[in-house]
Each structure stands twice: as C-alpha cells, then as structure tokens.
Amino acid sequence: MSLRRKLQVWKMGIVNYLDALKLQEKLCSDRKTNKIPDTILSLQHPPTYTLGKRRTYHNLLVPEAELKNIGAELHYTERGGDITFHGPRQAVIYPIISLRDIGLGARKYVETLELAMIELASLYGVNARPGIKGETGVWVGDKKIGAIGVKISLGITCHGLAFNIDPDLNYFKHIVPCGIVDKGVTSLRRETRLDLPADEVIQEQLIQCLARLLQYGTIQWRQDDSFVLETYDTRC
C-alpha cells in the first residue's frame, strides 16, 4: 500500500439520515467509476434508529408509531449489522473507499474500523477492546462504545461506524443495541477522566487514526457541506 494515496474528508455537521444515505449512494457510484478519490463523510445525525438488511424489527422495543413522541425517526438500510441508534454527540464516519486499491478484505476492513475507535479511546485513557464471540464493534468492559455496520459493493465501501462521544444514552433503552441482549452502552464522556474537546476535534482524531491505519499519506479536509449536498442533490 502506498503512503502517497490521498483521502478526501467532508466535515458536514448534523445531517438528516436520508440525505446522508442518498449522498453515500451517489458517492459510491462515482467512486466505482473513479470520478472521485477515496472519501469520508464525517457527520452527526438527529435522533435516528436504523435497521440493517436483516430487518430485526423485534429489537425495536417500542411501537414505531411512538418514535415521534421521543423525537426520533426509523430508517431501513442495506448495511450489515442489527438495529442501532444515531444522534447528536455521536461521531459518525462513512468511508467511501476502494478496498481493492488498498488491498483489504471485508473482515480486515471491519477490524481496522474497530482498531481506529480503540486508538481514539486510548487517547483519553479509556481501555477499549474489539467484540468477542460475534460481538462486532468496540467495547469498554461489557458496555458498547462504538458500533459498525458496513456495505461493500464491487469493492467499494459505504456506511461505516458510530462512536459515542456523549450522546443521550436514554435513546438506547428503546432498542436491543446491535441485537445483543444483556449488554450496556457507554460513551467517551462516561469513561474518561479527562476534559473532552469539541466533538469536531474528536471526529478529526478518529479520522486521523483510521487514515493512518489504512496508510493514507494525505488528508484533504473540506468543510462546505452545502457544496457537496448541492453537487449531489439529495432531494431527487
């Protein structure tokens, strides 16, 4: 793998889940035809539950009709994994990258996402670990701090990871997170004794960890989210 490869990162703030999903689909299509370089979307979502392609409805513990009462939405995706929650103060990273170009298989890619979150946690004195016995994601003891759900098509990735900085963990009470019973959920804020910088700084650190593990030589940061949303009109 070459350290001269470039990674483009769009810092997008809080983005509606469906807008981000449509944007990913269009970027994936462009990445397959080499119209764009490897790209990461760095963002957060309003309160949103998502189901993976297995459609494990039973892990949603409240009627769908009641979600509006708690200020949340439910969306269906074609990613791997089970039900999960996205919301403010949670770092969401969507890599649109070519695994063929960097010589990684699916399992190694997922392990690399896990390792990036583990390295980020360690920056704040938190001892995180990968899941065991089929438990994907990243854990602190028996509590999950980072979730992973990816889709790979023709060697191009989409969806990605979600790392809990300081979200409202009460939202997780309405689901069986990732379909794993008798396990809790935690956040960086709950686990560290250190003062936390702004969420944007933590998300940048997470991307830097991932970029180093994937051996990118250059990160090109972009922050005009209105430009990318208009360029890839998500309303169509």
N, C-alpha and C positions, 0 to 999 in steps of 0.2 A: 504494500500500500504506500502511496506517495504522500509525503507531508506537504506537497505543493497544492493539493486539492483545496478548493475554496468551498466554504459553506455560507449560504445566504440566510440571514435570520430576520424575520419580520416581527418586530415588537408591537403588539396590537392592542394591549389593554384588555378591557372587558368586551367580549364579542358574543352575540347571540349564538346558541349552539347550531341552529340550522344554517346560519350564514357561514359559520366556520366549516361545517360539513360540506356545503356546496363548494366553498373555496378549495378545500382539500381535494375534492373530486376533480376540479378543473386543473389544479396544480399537478396532480398525479398524471393526468392526461398529457400535460405539457412536459413533464419530466420523462415520460416514456418516449417522447419524440425528441428529447434533448433540446427543447426550446428554453428550458431554464436549468440552472445548476441545482445541486442538492440544496434543499431549502428546509428551514424550520419555521413553523408558526409558534410564537411564544405569546400566550394569552391567558385570560381567565374567563369563566362563564358566569352568567347569572345562575341562580339555583336551578339545577337540571339533573334529572335522573336519566341514565341511558341503559338500554338493554343491548347485549351482544346478539350475534346471529342465532344463538340457541334459544332466544326468546323465553327465558326463565321467569315468566310472569309471577310464579309463586314466591319469588324472593322480593317482590314488592309487597310490603306488609300493610299498606293502606289502599283503599279503592282508588283507582286512577282519577275518578271524578273529584276526590278530595284534595288532590295535589294543589289545585289553585288556592285552596284555603291556607296552605302553608307557603304560598308564593313560589311554587316550583312547577317545572314542566317535565314531561316524559317524552323521550325520543327513542326511536329504534334505529340500530346501526347494523352494519355488516362486519364489524370488528370481532375479534375473538374475545373471550372472557365473558363474565356474567354481568349482573346489574351493578352499577356504581353511581356515585354522586359527584357532580362538579358544581363548584360555587366560588364566590369571591374569597380571596385569600388562599386560593389553591393554585399552584403553578401547573399549568397545562402546556405540554410541549408536544407538537405534532410534527415529527420529521417526515419530509417527503424526499426520500433519498434512494439511490440505486444500490441495493445490496450487491449486485453483480460487480459494480465498479469498485467496491471496497472489499470484495471477496469474503462476504459473511453469509452464513446460512441463517435461517429463521431463528433457531434455538440460540445461537451465539449472539444474534442481534438482541433478543429479549434479555439475555444475560448482561449484555452491555448496557441496556437501559437500566436494569437493576443496579449495576455497579455505579453508574453515574449518580443515582439517587443515594446510594450508600456513601459515596465520596462526599456528596453535598452535606449529608447529615454529619459526617465526621468533622467537617469544618466548624461545626457548632457543638462539638463534644458529644455527639449522640452516636451510640454504638448500634447501628442498624445492620440488618442481615437479609439475605435473599430468603424467599419462602422455601419450605421443605415439604416433601410428600405431596406434591401437586399444588402447593400454595404459591401462586405467582405473586409478583410484586415484592415490596420491601417492608420489613417488619422491625419493630423495636420490642423485644420480648415477644409477647403474644398479641401485640396490637399493630395493626397495619398503618403505615405512614405514607406509602406510595403504591399506586395501582398501575397496571399495564394492560393495555388492550390494543392489539395491532391488526392491521390488514395488509397483506402483501399480494400484489398483483403484477405478474411479469417482472418480478424482482424489485418493484418499486413499493416503498412502504407508505402507509398513511395511518391515521390515528396515532396513538403513542402512549404517553404516561401522564399521570397526575400525582403531584407531590403536595401533601398537606402542609402548608406553612402555618396558617392559623384560621382555617375555615370554621363555620358554625357546625360543630360535630353533632348537634342535635338532629340535623338532617339525616344522618346515618342511622338513626333509630327507626326510620321508616322502611328500611330495606335490610336484607341479609347481604352485607357488603361482599361483592365478588362471589356470592353463593357459599361462603364459608361460615358455618354456624359456630357459635360459642367462641368467637374471636372478637376482639375490640378494635377500635380505630383510635389513632392518636395523631398528633401534629408536632411540627418542629417547635412551636411555641410551648407546648406542654412538656416537651422532653429536654429542652436546653435550659441551662442556667445563664446563658449569655443574652445580651440585648440583641434583638434582631434588627437588621437594616430594613429599608423599604423592600416590599415584595419584588419590585423590578430588579433590584440588586441581586436578590436570591435567585430569581429566574435566570439572570445573566450568569451567575455562578454555576447553576445547573447545566446550562448550555455549554459553558466552557469545559466542565467536566466531561460531558458527552463528546464534544468536539475533539478533546484530547484523546479520549479512548478510541475514537474512530479515526484518529490520525489525520485530522484536517489541519492544514498549515495556516489558513487564513479564515477569519470570520468577518463577513461583511454585514454590519448591523444596519437595519433600516427601521425607521420608526413612523413613517407616514402611513398609518393604516388606512386612511381614506383613499390613498392612491391605489393600494392593492385591492381594496374592496370595489373600487370603481373600475379598475382594469379588468378584474374578474367579476363582472356584475352578478352578485349573488341573488338578485331579485328575479332573475329569469328562470 
